[in-house]
């Protein structure tokens, strides 16, 4: 090594050491790990939903394939694909059964041929994947591959708004920001706009240069359920090599699918246009995550890695383009990270300022020279310190010297998360899948790279030192590494599937790791990314909803969450609990203690739980939100009750002129022992007959063991010769609190000659507060049955004990 090279190395090491010393420590997550529930609770009700994506493109050369992943690990799901052609015509395809954690592929070309469409037809459109499940259970991508020209376009799926024939209830202006770039002069571009609604839509497309100067505008009309493709001719004459795209329309969020690509078929260059992810509403109890920065992993420079088996002499040049999609300038601190002598090394580049809507090429070749890595051969990571969520949109990757091999990488937000899934990998037909991992923490972390298969899974341990990165091919694992720690092996013959990165302690352990991947094929000169899903809470609830508790007594509430993987965890001990009225009840650790009669709401939240993020885009934070919780209304019931008033409403000849129909109604007004006003909607009563002195007609004076809500109006009825006929609702005649009213029905028989008969019934009346008995009373009702046309005869005795 020359003296000059030694000096450069010393300067780089010194600069790196100073830079690291100025950075605050980044700690790995040490959040409590919630235990799995012992008795699973029912899932929320299933709903009809769909995710949509596109475009798919078929012709004599392009082959289009949809890759589906069931992110639910506890249950199979059924998916019904619907192909939408650009002209609005739709074709429903046979349903696909996905096993738990299962994957499937759908050949669009073959599906169209099965419908009678010629294999050489040039068609395009979008795809709707329908399901019934409580949350979006799918992760999916669509790959359009032209091996003749070495072109590949990979698009993800989103869950757009509902299809509504009446139009949006509250239509508003939606804006999507994107970026374009030209790796070489002959690159052109296209934009696809898919209308997922059942009504026509109009969009305005603006193309701008790197300084946000508008180069062209296009008004595009898209038919209901149709798709339009726009050629970006402005790219051919643009004075700059990068710029922005803005698409605006009026309607519901995410009902217009926006995608596109860059290509030069003459050399086999292709890349996806990038658009900023939509802004979603913050879920209840959650808050938007603040990313520690943005990372692009696995950028390749210099000679190709021999393990990837590229033709001899293949070399790569990295690129990274960034656009500020906000209306304020953003300060960015770029840092290069790479592995050197078995450990991580870094170089912090000078801070740059990117103006509003400005697009900037970061010139990674010059950055490597500045870091003393002019002749570097290998992979490195680019990390942008953005001081939180900055609104930056990035596109990066590596291109070989012929512009044929294009390896795109995603721009991943650096955020604490639960497990992250890789929706699809392949090692067959010349494919392999490269996985890149980086530990952003200043602490070592241990992970499990889990590969599920039918009937089990295989765990591949990964240890990452502080700031260390690692790149490996999935073929290394499936080729056979021996049994894992649980004795599992991957069955022979498996050439595709999915995978997941999790902590080494539990599936729901919070981790801090950045992951990216790509399925590449050297023979076909193609490389495509994969959908990445972040596991997390899809729903959370307080178990007893509503609840009841007696004064001076306690009731244990529990907060349970269901992850989008289907697993359920108890958050009770990790949560913060609160009572809306501490004068009525207090709560600690979910234990509710009654203080005084009344109603309240108890709430619980755990800010450490990530929120499920299916269909995570290849940019931005994943998860986007963190924190979950639930609440439940409840009532504190009195410790005892007192029957304060027992008023007979008497006997009534319910059907004047019909001499065999008489019913009896009694009304009881009950207050608690303190005389406080009480809303008794959560209190029920049970009437159980104990004795009856007139079996000939009073068999149903008390209503058996039926339970009725207190404070409700009940249906009166009369039995006429054994046929029970409703009369109408009967409501309390007073506004006293804690009241009840109930209809007692008699089995009326033909009266004796005197026309008068009497009957006594003794009933036990018990009041419950959400199943807790709070008072029992014995009620004796003496009835007189009379047969006088049109005359009302009242009962003479009603007593209480």
C-alpha positions, 0 to 999 in steps of 0.5 A: 500500500502506498503512503498516500493510500495509508494517509487516506485510510487514516483520514477516513478512519479518523473522520469516521471515528469523529462522526460516530462519536458525535452520534447519539447511541441507538439502542436495540428494543428492550420492550416487554414481550407480551405472552400468547393468550392461553384461550384464544378469543374470537376474531372480529367479524369477517368482512368482504375486502380486496387489494388491487394492483397493476398494471399487468402486461401481456403480449408476444414477449411479456409474461405476467405473474401474480405472487400471493402470500397469506400473511395469516399463520393460523388459518387458510384463506380463499382469494378470488382474482378478478382481471380488469382489462384497460377498457373496463372489461372484467374477468373473474377467475377461479378461487385460489386456496391459500394455506396458512402462511402459504404462497401461490402464483397466478399466471395471467397469460394462461388465465387469459388463454383459458378465457379464449383470448389469443396468446399473442394478444397485446393487453394490459390492465389491473387485478383485484384480489377479493377475500373475506377476512377481518383484516387485509390478509394478503401480501402480493406483487405482480411481475411483468417480464420480457426475457427477450428484451431483458425487461422486468416491472414489479408492482405491489398491491394496495387496499383502495377505497370501496367501489361505490356506484353513487360516487364518493361521499366526500370527494376531495383532491388527492395528490400523489408525488413521484420521481423519474430519472434517466440512467442513460440518454435513451431511457423513456418512461410510461405511467399507468393509471387504474380506476378502481371505481365504478364511475369515470375519473379524470386525472391531471399529470404534471412532469417537472425537472429536477428544479420543479419546473413543469415540463408538461401537463396531461389531462387523462380520462379513465373509464369506470374500472379501466386503465390508461397508459401515458407515455412520458415523452417529456423525458426525451427532451428534458435538460436534466436527468431526474425530476418529479411527477405529480398526479392529482384527481378528485375522489376517494383516497387510493381509488386511482392506482398509480404506477409506471416504469422506465425502460430502454429495450435496446439494451435491456434497461428497466426500472420502476417509477417510485411514488410516495406512499399515501398518508393514512389516518392514524389508528385509535390509540396509535401514533405515527412512527418517527423513523431514525432515517432512511436506508438503501441496502445492498448497493453494489459497486465494482466487480460482481460477487462471484456467488451471484454467477454473473458473466466474467468481467461484470461490474456494477455502478450504484445510483441513488436519486432523491426527491423532496416531496414536501413544500419545505427544504430538508437537511440530509446527512448521508452516511455510507456503511460497509463491512470491512475485515469482518466488522462495520465501517462508515463514512459520513458525507457532508450535509446537503439541503434539498429544496421544496420538490427538488430532485437530486442525484446523490452521485454515489460514485463520487461519495465512494471516492470521498470515503476512500473507496474508489476501487471498492468491490462489494455491497454497501448501504446508504443511510440518510439521517432525515431528522424524523419523517421528512417527506423524502422519496428515493430510488436506488440500485445498481446497474452493470456496464451494459445497462442490462443488469439492473438491481433496484433496492428499496428505501426503507425507513429505520423504525422499530418493528415486530417481525417482517416477512419476505412475501416470496422467494425463488431458487428454481429455473435459474432464480435465486433470492438475495436477502440483505439485513442491516442492524442500525443499533449500537447493540448486537441483535440476534434474529431468526430467518424463518422459512415456513413450509407445509407442516412446519418451518425452518429457523436460520439463526442470524447474529448481527453485531452493532451496525453490521450488515449481512447478505446471503442467498436463500439457496444457501439455506434450502440447499441443506444446512442440517436440522435447525435448533428444533430439529426441523429440515426443509423438505427436498424439492422446495424451490419457492416460498416465503420467509420472515425475520423475527427476534430470537426470543419470540414471534412478537419480539420488537426488533430494529432491523432493515431488510431488503431482498430481490429475486434475480435470474442471471440467465434472463438478466432480470431482478425483481423486489418482493412485497414486505409485510410488517407484523403487528396489531390488527385489532385489540380489545378489552375482553369483557365489554361491557362489564359490571362490578359491585361497589367495594368489589373488583373485576379483572379486565384484560387487553388482548391483541390479534396480530395480522399473523393471526397470533393473539397476545395478552397486553394486560400487564404491559398496558397503561390503564385509566378510568373515565370516572375515578369517583365511580371506579378505579383501575390498576393493571386492569383490575377495576374496583367499584367505588360508587354506583354509576357508569364509566369507561375504562381504557388501556393502551400499550404504546410499544406494539407495532401496528400491522402494515400489510402491503408495505411499499418499497419505501417509507416506514414499516410499520407506519404506526405504533401503539394499540389499545381498547376501551370498554363501558361499564357500570358499578352496581349497588351492593344491595337493592330494596323493593321500595314500591310495589304497585298493582296495575290490576286485572284488565279485560283485554278483549271486551266482548270475549268472555274468555280472555283476561290478563294481569300486569304488575309493576315493581319499582326498585331503588338501591339501598342508598336511594341514588339515581341509577341507570339500570340498563345493565341490570337484569331480573329473573322471576322464578315461580315458587308456588301457585294455588290455582293450577286450573288457570294460573300456570304461567303467572311467573315466567319460569327462569326467564331473564329480562333487562331492567328498565325496559318495556315488555310485551303484554300478552293474554292466553285465550283458550291456550293461544297466546296473543300479544297486546302491545308494549307496556312501559313504566308509568313512573320515572323512578330509577332502577324500576322494572315492569313485567307481564304475567300471563295466565292460561285462561280457561272457561270460567265457572258460573260465578264468574269470579275466581282468585289465584295467588302466586309467590315468585322469587325475583333476583336482580343481577349486575352483568351476571352478579347477583345484587338483590333477591326479593320474594313477591306474592301476587294475589289475583282475582279473575272476573268475567264481567263484560267490559268491566275492569276488575283490579287485584286486591293484594300484592305484597313483598318480602 
